[in-house]
Amino acid sequence: MSRLFVVRSLVLVIYFICPMHVFSQSSSPIEPNFHLLPSPKPDRIILNLSENPLEELGVNWRTDTTITVSHVEFAMATAGPEFRDHVQSRQAATETLISQQNEEPTIHANYHQVKLDGLKAGRGYVYRVGGGDFWSEWFQFTIPEDDHEVNFLYFGDAQNEVVSMFSRVMREAIINLPKMDFTVYAGDLINHESSDFEWGGWFEAGQWIHASIPSMMTPGNHEFSKNPATLTPHWNAQFNLPTNGPKGLEETTYEVNYPELKIISLDGEQIDESVSYREAQMVWLRDILSKNPRKWTVITFHYPVYATAPDRYHDKMIDYIRPILQEFKVDLAIQGHDHAYARGRAFEENGKMDYKKGTVYVVSVAGPKMYEVKADDWMDRKAYGTQTYQWIQVKENVLRFKTYTATGELYDSFELHKDLDGENTLVNMTPLTPERLQSK
């Protein structure tokens, strides 16, 4: 009798003798989350960006603890099955994570990670993960051409009802848009930081998309426990993000470099909670921006500098991060936390605000939890009660930005045109459709 059979049998017994809510994710119709328990077959497979994503990507996956050695096999993609004659194999680094939160069972799982290196720009690749009798399907991805064009998706908070409500937003984006090079998540991927079932729901919402389009994510406050702020151990176990940031902030504060785009993640919760980590991020950010040869700079962090309501402004982001964004003429800041949509520019100088220059700030939400919107001078476009996804394209001297609703309707659009001196001109291309705002 296999260990897996015994474990699942015990779970079934517990399910029938315990209250139903033990296995439930919400108060809606209850179903036990048996499919979220680890097994010998790899699950929660995800590609992550590396520091140099035209040459290397990270891949992670999960199994139960009976699988102590696991591998990735990969090859250059071909039109037929002949790629299997040219497969390279890499053994994964493996760590065990034991997690338990609220009324969920204690879950023991092994997480495996590999860096796929030696990749070439413009090439397609296939890979699978596992070993022995337990392999994933073959996934396929493409490295962008080294032609100074990058296309990526940006999602605000998913956080609540992720499987039932966020999944449609992600899938609509994939159906509606051209092929994306990567996806950015601006924090609060789930609601309870160490809820293994909630993390399972996040992976379920993305399914093969996570395994086929590389991701980068910045942590939100819901990825931390409190007093003191401590990042969930799920983060480093299940993601494979760059470790090129300040010491102690590996995989939360980091940079990714394309030929003409530098995209940076800052750890907003540690900016808020820790003086030492805040100062470390400020020093690091100034250093990398002062040596930045790339034409475009995008930064993602969870707590917005300018919020969707004036009473929600985040003082520490304004006091410590905004001056750096202004000094180094950061082009775009993509943020989460406020569960609404707002987009605009703002530049503070000598106590006076100029809303026609400076960094473009965007706040968006991809999940169903919504906050009110209060009009403010910095906003060029805003929305209440609207799940959105964003398409960003960087190509030569133009950054294009489009926001779509969950039904695929264009809601906001603008372009940044960069001149030879590095100055941006913003061209509003906002649709004529009315703004979606709450009734007064």
Secondary structure, DSSP 4 states (H G I P E B T S, - for coil): --HHHHHHHHHHHHHHHS-GGGG-SSSSS----GGGS--SS-EEEEEEE-SSTTT-EEEEEEE-TT----EEEEEE--SSGGGGGG-EEEEPEEEEEEE--TTSPPEEEEEEEEEE-S--TT-EEEEEEEETTEEPPPEEEEPPPSSSEEEEEEE-B--SSIIIIIHHHHHHHHHHSPPPSEEEE-S-SSSSTT-HHHHHHHHHHHTHHHHHS-EEE---GGGEETTTTEE-HHHHHH------SSTT-TTTSEEEE-SSEEEEE--HHHHHH-HHHHHHHHHHHHHHHHT---SEEEEEESS-SS-SSGGG--HHIIIIIHHHHHHTT--EEEE-SSSSEEEEE-EEETTEEETTSS-EEEE-B-SS--------TT-SEEESS--EEEEEEEETTEEEEEEEETTS-EEEEEEEEE-TTS-EEEEE---SSPP-----
